[in-house]
Amino acid sequence: MKLPNILTALRIAFIPLIVAVFYLPIENNLYIASGIFALAAWTDWLDGFLARRLNQSTPFGAFLDPVADKLMVSVALGLLIDAHASVWMTLPALIIIGREIVISALREWMAELGKRGSIAVSMIGKAKTSLQMLSIFVLLSQEPGTDIALVGMVLLYGAVILTIWSMVQYLKAAWPDLKSGM
């Protein structure tokens, strides 16, 4: 197994650890869970960097990497929905999760048409992911209602704007194929 794929598998293995630590009745559990999330997010960047640098991209890695990202983000957002128990957290979390499902399905469909490259990851998509990861990191580390949690919420809403923007871009790029398939 190539190193980038090992890092991706490690990111998936971190997910239950993040959940367990988040709910553990220990001191600093939120900081520890947030730190594990940050480490997992860093492996996302590192595996992509290494795959390109070492020319170790594989079809399996291309499949598993976005799955790992979506699992990690969705589970973390689920934790935050539970912790905040507020429409202000639930709505942006559901928008982000919904977008991920739509774009994953779109990519799969476009791949079946042999046109996956027409909806490749954009810079807005990368910025969206970075802002999502940062906002989740901040929010996981804080009890709801703190000033720092408010900063995390502002970052999350910024991520939602980029989430919607990138989804619109992907849908526009795929629109001719979507339209002809209707």
HELIX and SHEET records of a PDB file:
HELIX    1   1 LEU A    3  TYR A   23  1                                  21    
HELIX    2   2 ASN A   29  ARG A   53  1                                  25    
HELIX    3   3 PRO A   59  HIS A   84  1                                  26    
HELIX    4   4 VAL A   87  GLU A  112  1                                  26    
HELIX    5   5 ARG A  116  ILE A  119  5                                   4    
HELIX    6   6 MET A  123  LEU A  140  1                                  18    
HELIX    7   7 ASP A  147  SER A  180  1                                  34    
END                                                                             
